[in-house]
């Protein structure tokens, strides 16, 4: 919250003078900041925030005000106790004219931690997790700050009291300013990825120790990890966790490239924002699902707080909600695809969504495939092989993902075009929401797989690369199996082929079983950092009937 969001807002929306004055205390943590965007009345619909930031030409100050109960900022991390400054999002009003959402820095506490005049601070109270950061509420009653506190990189007020901006149009400027959310969404996605890897590491290590039931011809009881059902719980999830790690790493590298670029590429920036939103959605959804699977995979021991999984599950729960509701973020992904990132609009601008779909005709359809020479080469090679040869072929996996995405996006455009003249654009969009979300999901599946493929290609260690190749195949086939109904109903795969995919997944689990420990060690979380009592060196405590 302090570095990624508050500090990110100062960095991305401020100018050199803001950086010089406010970034040093951010870095030193001398002045803790919070990110005051969400209100009781509006969370995902940021464009409709009610907080006002009104310029007073008589004093050359900005007056920050919460005009209604629903305009009170809420769920603001660090607001309840630690924050001294707030990056406040609100509607900027200059000379009686509104210019959309802008951000102003507002001191909220004095050096003693007391609320400043006009600022009312509250505590949201106990949460389900993440108890190390106190979320709170902030209400402003005609709070005045100097004009220089406005983060005016993309729009501000000149010395004559006039609004000035190099970006035409409130909507375009709004989405440019929301670029600060990229860092936060990448951080949340990365945090969810770490939670998944930690849980999988705990569950896998436990499965390599815990024994249940005997088997003919075996000495002692069978290790949990030797059961196929247990392998299917954990190994495909491990493969997906690796895939997400590669995709997030690519996203971070792209963020750095665009940050260092001499000129701002609007299309590239929107593509990055869309990718970050999509990754946040899919990685956090996976984390919540996987944490539950890992908890159950450890039986009753997994439910004990000292073994770490319930704490992880509580902390990761909110990942599906904050930094953007996952359903809303996936809609944002679909909108980016429909326009090729050339234009954006507010989340409730349904007419724009329908119109974008209507424009996607013939050769104007946005090409969904990435410009990656390696991927294109693999897909082309797979097209020259028979079906019997391609089950383990990386090009076939990629072509299945690409073909599904293109088909879903094209049919979504057709569906939108059929409703383009509807008077009720909300109904037109609302009726297609299932299709919109599927388009986003299939796009992100393809993005993640391509990142995994590129990551494997970059690996120089032959033995490690061999294991990563099998992991990548397991990820691809598991995704295809999960969507086998779509592939079969759209004649992309026969029923016999679907059965072969399942059989191959089982075979890959057998091949990867001996590497289970190395796979979770490769996730980068040392066992000593897992914080799980059941992984203690002395196994006696976890023997049935042992004294607690």
N, C-alpha and C positions, 0 to 999 in steps of 0.2 A: 504494500500500500504506500509506504513512505517513498521508496526508491522508484518502483515501477510506474505508479500512477501519479502521485503528487509530483515527484521529481520528473517523471516523463512529461507531465503537462507543462512544467516550467521549461523543460528542454525543447519540446516540440512546438509549443504555442507562444513561448516568449521570444524576445529578441536579445541581442548581446547585453543590453543593460540589465535585463532580468537575469540572465545567466550570471553576470558578474556579481549581482547583489544577492541572489537567492540560492544559487547552486552550491557555493561553499558551505553554508549551514545545512544544506541537504546532505552533502557528502559526509560531513563531520557528525551529523545527527544532532547538532546543537539546537536545531529548530525542527521538531517533528511536524510533518504535514499530513493532511488527509485529503481525500478526493471526494468532494461534495457534489455528486451528480444526482443520485437517486432521491426521489421525493416520495412521500406517502401516496400521492396520486399518480405518479408516473415513474416507471422504472425503465422498461425497454423502449418506450416511446419518448426518447430524449428530446425530440423536437418540440414536444408539448409541455416542457417544464414550465412551472408557474413562477418561480423565483424571478424577481426583476432586478436589473442592474441599470439604474437611471442616471444619466449624466446631468449634473447641476451646473449650468454655465456660470452661475453667480460665484460659486466657490471653486469651480473646476474640480469637483469631486464626483465620485460614483456612489450612489446610494443603493445599498443592497437590502432587499426587503422580501419577507415571506408574506404575501398578501392574504393567503388562505390557509386553513389547517392542512389541506392536502399539499401545500407547497413546502411544508417542513421537510428538510433533508433527513433521511433515515437510512439505517443500516450502514452508516459511514464508518469504515474501519479506523480505529484509533481516536474517534471523536469523543468517546465517552470519558477518556481519561488523559491521554498523552498528547494529543495534537495541539500545537500552538498556532498553526496556520492552516487554512483551508483553500483549496482550489475550487472555487464555487462556480458551478454552471448555472446560467440564468439568461433571461431574455434581455438583451441590451436595447435600451431606449435612448435615443439621442434626438433632441429637439422635437420631442413628441412622436417620433417615428421609430417603430420597432425594426431591428436588424437581425433578429434571430438569436440563437443561442451563442453566447460567448463565455469566456472564463476570466474571473477576476480573483486575485489573491486577497484573502481577508484574514487578518489576525483574529483568533477566537479566544485566546487565553493570554493572561499576563505571565510574567516570569514566575509567579507563585502558583500558577496553575488555575487561577480563578477566571471565570468567564468575563470577557470584556463587556463594557456597556453596550446594550442593544442585542447582545448574543445570548441566547438561551440554549444550554446544552443539556442533553438527557442521555440516559443509558438504555439501550434496547433490552438489557437483561440477559439472563443465561441463554446460551445457544446450544445446539446439538453437538457442536464441535468447535474447533479453532478457538479455544478459550484463552489463548495467549494474546489476542487482540480484542480490545473492548469496543464493540460497535455501538454507535450512539446516534442521537438526533441533534440537529442544529436548526434553530429558528432565528431569523434576522428581523430586527425591528428598526428600520431606517438607519442601518449601520453605514457610516461614511468612511471611504478610503480615498487616497489620492488617485488621480487619473492614471498615474504611472503604474498602478497595481493591475491594470488591465493587461492581460497577455494578448498583445496586439500584432502578432506576426502576420496574421491573415486578415485582420480587420480591427480598426481602432478609431481614435478621435484625435484630430489634429489640434494645433494650438488655437485655431479659430473656433473650436467647438463643433466642427463638422465631422461626420462619419466618413472614413476613407477605407477603401479596400482594393487590393489588386485583383480580387476574385469577383466576377460578376455573378449575381444571383445568390439569394440566401441559402438555397438548397445545396448548391455546389460548395459554398463556403462551409456550410454545416458539416458535410461529409469530409471535407478536408480537415477540419478541426477535430473530428472524431478519430483521426488517425492516431491520436495518443492512446487509444484503446488497444492498438496492436500490441504494444509491449505487455500490457496487462493480460491480454488474452493468451499471448505466448507463454507468459509466466504461469498462468493458471493451467494451461495445457501441460506445460512441463512439470508442474507440481503434481498434477493428476498422474502423469507418466511415472514419476518417482514413486508415488503411492502404490501404483499397480506393480511396479518392479519389486518394491519392498514386500508387498503382500505375497507375491508369487515366490519370492525367495524364502519367506518364512514357511509357506505351505509346502513348497518342494522339499526343503530341508527336513521338515517334519515327516513328510511322506517317505523319505529315505531312511528314517529311524523307526517310525511307528510300524508295528506288526499286528496283523489281524487275521485269524483263522489259519488253519493248517492246510496243506495240500499233499496228496499222495506222492510219495517219492522225494519229499523235501524235508530237510531237517528244520524243525522249528516252524514258526508261523511265517506267513508271507508278508513281505514289506509292501506297504500301501502303493508305492510307486510301480510295483510289478503288476498291479491290476489295470487292465485296459481301460476300464471306466475312469479310473483315477488319472491315467495318462491323458485321456481325452478332456478331462477337466482342466489340466494344467499346461500340457505341452502346446496346444494351439494358442492358448492365452499368452504363453511365453513368446511364441513366434510373433503374435500381434504386438506385444510390448516392444519387441525389437523393431518391428516395422514403424511403430509410432515414434520411437526414439530417432530413427533415421529421418523421418518426415519433419519432426520438430527441429532437428539440427539444420536441415535445409532451409526451413523457414527463418531461423535465427540468422543464418548466413545471408539470406536475401535481405533481411532487415538491415544488416550491417552494410551491405552493398548500396542500398538505396539511401541510407543515412550519409554515406561518404560521397555519393554522387554529386558532381558540381551543380547539376540542375535537377529540379524535381520533375520526375516522369509521372504524370497523373495516372495514366493507365496502369503502369507498373505498380504504383502505390496502391491503387484500388485492388489490383490482383493480389497483392500481399495482404491487404486488409481482409479480403474475402477468404484467402487461404488460412490466415490466422483464426478467423471466425470459425471456419469449418473444422480445423484441427482441434480448436478448443472444444467444440461440440462433440466430435467423435471420440476424442481421447478421454474426456471427462465421463461420457456415457459408458465407455469401456471400463474405466476405473471403477465406477460404482458397481457395475455388474460383476467385475472380476473380484473385487474385495468381498462381495457376498459369497461367491464361489469358493474363494480361498478360506473364508471363515468356516463354511460348511465342510470343506475338505479336511479340516483339522478337528472335526467333531466337537465334542464338548470342550476340549482344550482350547479351541479357537474362540470360544465365547468368553474365556477368562481374560479380563482386562490386562493382566500382567503379560500376556502373550502377544499383545500389540495389535491384533487385527481389528478389534472393536474400536480402538482409538483411531486407527487409520480410516475405518469406515465412517466414523462420525465426522472426522475432519474433511474427508473428501466429498461427503454428501452434498454440501453447498456448491461444489464446483460446477454442478449442472445448472446452477442458477446465476451465480454472480459473474461479473464481467460479461453479461449478456445471457439471457435465457437461451438454452440450446435450440429450442424450436425456432425462435426468432432468428438466431444466427444461421441456421440452415436455410431459412427463407432468404436471408441476405446472400448466401452462396448462390442460390438459384437465380436471384436477380442479377448478380454479377455475370453468370453464365449467359443469360438471355441477352445481355447488352454488350458482351465482350468487354466489360469494365469501362465502356466509353461514357456511361452516365449512371448516376445513382439517384435514388429518391428516398423519401421517408418510408418507414416500415408500413404505414397505413395508406400509402399512395397506391391504391389498388388499380386505379385506371392506368397509371404508368406501367404497372406490371403487365396488365392485359395488353396494352399497346405494344410493349416490347415483344411479347410473344407473337403478336400479329405480324410484326415486321420480319420475323424469321421465316422467310420463304425461299425456296430454291437454294441458290448458291449463297444466299445471305446468312444461312445457318452458321452459327458460331462453331468453329472447329474446336472440338474439345480436347483432341490429343495434344500432348505437350511436344514442344520442339526439342526433342532429345535424340541425338543421333543413335545412341546405343539402343534405346527403346524402339525406334523406328526400324532399325536393322533386325532386331529380334522378332518383331511382329511380321516383317516381310519374309523372314526365313521360315517362320511357322506356317505361313500361308501356302508354302510349297510342299508341305508334308501331309501325309495322310493322317486321319484321325487316330489310327492305332499307334502312331509314333509320337503323338504330341502330349500325352497326359503329363509327362514330367518336363515338357518343353516350356521354357520361360516365355518364349514368344507367344505360345498359345494362351498362357495365363494372361499376359498383357492384352492380347487381342480380345479375349472374352470380357475383360474389364472395360476396354475402350469401346467395344461394340455395344455393350449394355448402356454405357453412359450416353453415347451418341443417339441410340434409339430412344432412350427415355427423354432426353432433351428435345429431340425432334418431335416426338409425339406430344410433349408438353406444349411446344410452340403451336402445333396443330390444334390442340385443345383450346388454347388461348385465342387463336385466330377465329375459331368458330364462335367465340363469345365476344369478339372485339366490339361489336356494335350494340351490345347490351347496355341499356340505360343504368342498370344496377351493376356497376363494376365490382362492388364488394362481393356480391353473390357470385359473379363470374370467377373471381379470384378464390373465394372461399370454397367453392365447389372443387377447385383443382388443388387444394392444399396438399392432399395426399401425394399427388403427382409432383408438386413442387419439392416436397421433402425428399422424395425418392431421387429426384434429379440431383439434389445436393449430395445425398448419401453416396450415390454411385460415382459422382465426381470425386468425392473425397477418397473413396476406396481406390480409385485409379491413381490419384495423387500419392497416396501412401504406398501402394505397391511399387510405383515407379521410383520413389525415394529409396525403398528397400533394395530394389534391383541395382540402382546406382551405388548404394552403399556397399553391396556385396562386390561389385565390380572394382571398387577402390581398395578392397582388402588385398594386401600383398602376401599374407601368411597363408600358405597352401592348405594346411590342416584346418585352420580357423575358417578359411573361406569355404571349405567343403561342408562344414557344419552349418555355416550361414546359408549356403545354397539350399540345404535341406530345410532349414527353418523358413526360408523365403517361400519354398514350394509348399510347405505346410500352411503358411499364412494364406497363400493364394488359393489353394484347394479348399481350405476351410471356409473361406469367403464364398467361393463358388458353390460349395455344398449348402451353405446357409441360404443361398438364393437359388437353389436348384429348381424350385418351382417356376421362377421367372424364366430361367434359361430353357427349361423344357417347354413351357407354354408358348415361348416365342421361337421355338424350333432352333435354338442355339445348341442344344444338347439332348441326346436321346436318353431314354430311361436306363438303358444298359450303360451308357457313359456315366450317368449319375451314380450308378452302383459302383462303377469302377473308381470314381473319385473317392467314394467312401472307403473302399478297400485300400486305396493308396494312402489315405490319411492314416488308417490303422497301421499300414506298413511303415510309414514315416515315424509314427510313435514308437514302434519297435526299434527302429534304427537310432532314434534320438534318446531313447531311455538311458543308455549307458553314459550319455553326456549331460544328464539332468543337472548334476551339481555344478559342472563347469558352465552350463548355460546361465544359471542364476548367479554364479560368481562373476560372470561376464557382465552382469547388469550393473556392477560397480558399487554395490552396497555391502561393505564388509560385514561379516556375521556379527561382530561385536557391536555394530551400529543398529542391528535389527531390533534390539530391545525386546526380545521374546524369551521369557523364562523357560519355555519348554525346549529350547535349543541349548540349554545348559549342558556342560560336559558330563555332569552326573545324571545318567538317565533314570536312576532309581526313583527319583521324585515323580516321574511320569509313568511308573509301572503301576498297573491296576492294583489297588489295595495298599499302595505305599502310603506312609504317614505324610500328611500334608505339612 
